[in-house]
Amino acid sequence: MRTLVIDTATKACSVALFEGETLSASRFEVIGRGHAERLLPLIAQLPEKGRADRIFVNVGPGSFTGIRIGVAAAKALGLAWNIPVHGYGCLALVAAMARDETPDTLHLDVLMTGGHGEYFFGAFDEANEPLGEVISIKPGQIDAYSHASVIAGDVDLSGTTRNWVDLLPDAQKWHLLRDATPLKPSPVYGRPPDAKPALVAT
C-alpha cells in the first residue's frame, strides 16, 4: 500500500511517500511561514506526484495555520483520489523520533513551540503511549510538569541538565508510528484559538 504523509504543523514543511513501510521519497524544508505556497510543489516532486492509496497528515497541536493547511490539502487530495485520510499527533511523532535516537530511554517528554510564548507539552512512556493529555504551559512551568531525563522538541533547553534532543516532526519518520492508532483528520490545536468570535448585538 502506498502512503502519502503530509506534515505542516510546525515551522517545517515535509512530505513523504511510502511503499508499505519503506520510504520511497521525501522532502523536508524549514520555512517558518508559507506552507500554503510550498506544500503542493513539494508533493508534486514526489514519484507520480504523490499519488497514493491513503494519506496521513499531522493534525497537531502546533501552528494553527499550518495545521489547517495540511489537513485541508490532505482532505482535498483524498477526495480527488477517492482514498482514506488519517491523522497522527505532532508530539507523538517527535517522541517516536527522539526514542529512535535514544532507544534506551523509558519515559520522555516533548516540548513544542505553541503560541503567545507558551509550549505544548506531552509525556510518553516506553511504548510511546501518552501519559496524559497534551497541554499548553508557560516556560516557568516546565519543571513542574516535566520530570523525564530526556526532553525533545523545538524549544532550546540545551543549557539545562536534561538530555535535550532538538527535533522537528518530519514526514519521512512517519513509519515510527506504524503501531499507533490513526487519528481523525481533524485539527488538534492544544489550546483555544487566538481569534474570538464576534459578539452579535441583540
Secondary structure, DSSP 8 states (H G I E B T S, - for coil): -EEEEEE-SSSEEEEEEEETTEEEEEEEEE-SS-HHHHHHHHHHTSGGGG--SEEEEE--SS-HHHHHHHHHHHHHHHHHHT--EEEE-HHHHHHHHHHHHSTT-SSEEEEEE-STT-EEEEEE-TTS-BSS--EEE-GGGHHHH---SEEEESS--TTSSSEEEE----GGGGGGGTTS--B-SS---SS--SS-------
